Amino acid sequence: MLAEESDGSTSTFDLPDEILRVLPSDPFQQVDVARKLTSIALSARISLLEAETSSLQSKLAEKDQQIADLYAQIEALDASLSQTSDKLAKADEEK
């Protein structure tokens, strides 16, 4: 993957020699290799993001369950408060 510089010299785009040796000389084949490498990199990144998404969805489900549990506790405490208030009101009436 050599590029012609304006002064006539060639540039290797700072690629290691090992990579330059295995790159095809045809520019269209180089583009095809680049496309394949990009596809591999994107596929790996997508896999990581999907795994992270799955983990975050699990954590979200846990938090949703905690919220539901807290709402259930609130309802139970409200019911208990209502019963206690009723008992207190009856006790005041009996005085």
C-alpha positions in Angstrom: 0.0 0.0 0.0 2.4 2.6 -1.3 1.4 6.2 -2.1 3.2 8.6 -4.3 4.2 11.7 -2.5 4.3 15.1 -4.2 8.1 15.1 -4.1 8.2 11.7 -6.0 9.0 9.6 -3.0 6.7 6.8 -1.8 5.0 6.5 1.6 3.9 3.3 3.4 1.3 5.1 5.5 3.3 4.0 8.6 2.3 0.3 8.1 4.6 -2.4 9.5 6.7 -4.2 6.9 5.0 -7.5 7.7 1.7 -6.0 6.6 3.1 -4.4 3.5 4.6 -7.7 2.4 1.3 -9.5 2.4 -0.8 -6.7 0.9 -1.7 -7.3 -2.7 -0.2 -4.9 -5.2 -3.4 -4.2 -7.0 -5.2 -1.2 -5.4 -8.6 -2.7 -5.9 -7.5 -5.9 -4.1 -6.1 -3.6 -1.4 -9.5 -2.0 -1.1 -11.2 -5.4 -0.9 -8.8 -6.4 1.9 -9.5 -3.1 3.7 -13.3 -3.8 3.4 -12.9 -7.3 4.8 -10.8 -5.9 7.7 -13.3 -3.2 8.4 -16.1 -5.8 8.3 -14.2 -8.0 10.9 -13.5 -5.0 13.1 -17.2 -3.8 13.0 -18.4 -7.3 13.6 -16.2 -7.6 16.7 -17.3 -4.2 17.9 -21.0 -5.1 17.4 -20.5 -8.3 19.3 -19.1 -6.3 22.2 -21.9 -3.8 22.1 -24.5 -6.6 22.0 -22.9 -8.2 25.1 -22.9 -4.9 26.9 -26.5 -4.3 25.9 -27.5 -7.6 27.2 -25.7 -7.0 30.5 -27.4 -3.5 30.8 -30.8 -5.0 30.1 -30.3 -7.6 32.8 -29.3 -4.8 35.3 -32.3 -2.8 34.2 -34.6 -5.7 34.8 -33.1 -6.2 38.3 -33.7 -2.5 39.0 -37.3 -2.7 37.7 -37.9 -5.6 40.0 -36.4 -3.7 42.9 -38.8 -0.8 42.1 -41.8 -3.1 41.9 -40.8 -4.6 45.3 -40.5 -1.1 46.8 -43.9 -0.1 45.5 -45.3 -3.3 47.0 -43.7 -2.3 50.4 -45.2 1.2 50.0 -48.7 -0.3 49.4 -48.3 -2.6 52.4 -47.2 0.3 54.6 -50.0 2.5 53.4 -52.5 -0.3 54.2 -50.9 -0.7 57.7 -51.0 3.1 58.2 -54.7 3.2 57.2 -55.5 0.4 59.6 -53.6 2.0 62.5 -55.3 5.4 61.7 -58.7 3.7 61.8 -57.9 2.0 65.1 -56.7 5.3 66.6 -59.8 7.1 65.4 -62.0 4.4 67.0 -60.0 4.7 70.2 -60.5 8.5 70.2 -64.3 8.0 69.7 -64.5 5.6 72.6 -63.0 8.1 75.0 
